[in-house]
Amino acid sequence: MLNIKYDIVGSFLRPQEIKEARAKFNNNEITYEQLRDIEDEQIAKLVAKEVQHGLKFVTDGEFRRRWWLWIG
């Protein structure tokens, strides 16, 4: 049995680098691959921070998620 004392619910706030990259992608200023590279870099930074804080289970923060609409 796992002894888990925390729970991550929902998304982390998107870093400014991702917001800017998405805007550039939407304006055809960068390619999809460049956008993915920036997302990968920011996800790696988030995961490193989660590990640094001792989390045994980590999340990508849902940084690639495009929609935040709940239909229940």
Secondary structure, DSSP 8 states (H G I E B T S, - for coil): ---------S-----HHHHHHHHHHHTTSS-HHHHHHHHHHHHHHHHHHHHHTT-SS---TTTT--------
